[in-house]
Structures are given as C-alpha cells and as structure tokens.
Amino acid sequence: MNIKKHDEEIKKIREEFLSALKEPEVKTTGETLDSKVKDWYLCAFPSDDMGNDIDSEVTFSDVYKGLENVYFTLNCCDSIIRERVFEKLGELLGKSYDYVYQRWLRPELYK
C-alpha cells in the first residue's frame, strides 16, 4: 500500500471515529435569550442524563448575566454542558463560542 492511500484511509477512519463521538444536536427552533436552558438542552441532547441537573428556571439571559459563576447559575458542574450552552448562547447573541468563552474566562476585560 502506498503512503498516500494509507494516509487517506487513516484520515477517513479518524473522521468516522470523531463523528461517532459527537452526539447529533437536534435542530430546535425558536429559542431566545428568554428560553429556559434546561428545556432546550433536554430537547437537543436527550441522551445526556446530566441535563436533568440544570436549574429549570434558568434562561439563556440568566446564563449571560451570570457567566462569572456559570456552574452555579446552571446548577451543574459538567464542562460539556457548559460548552454546549456557551455555543447556543453565542448563537442567540449572534456571536461566536469564543466570544462567550472569553467573557467567562476573562470577565475583567468586558466591564
């Protein structure tokens, strides 16, 4: 087997593996900053039981206002949930995940 073909096969296997690790996000519509995070999360990631730990009353607006204490705000300590919520919050704000992440990581730069 030549090296180019071998590299292509490895790339294909890697892509299939990484794709299998990702849980497909259910396409939901109509979320706003006033939408409940838990409602969206359980719909978007139904097989993630840890989503049940999210505070039922917290909205995306609450998360944005409480970024410095996001785990307390959400009532969960799972970084995957935080990342998914940041991704959705960024979408709702018309911003990137990185924008939300940096506001959380370095809030002093945004005051």
Buried (B, 14 or more C-beta within 10 A) or exposed (E): EEEEEEEEEEEEEEEEEEEEEEEEEEEEEEBEBEBBBBBBBBBBBEEBEEBEBBBEEBBBBBBBEBBEEBEEBBBBEBEEBBEBBBBBBBBBBEEEBEBBBBBBEEEEEEE
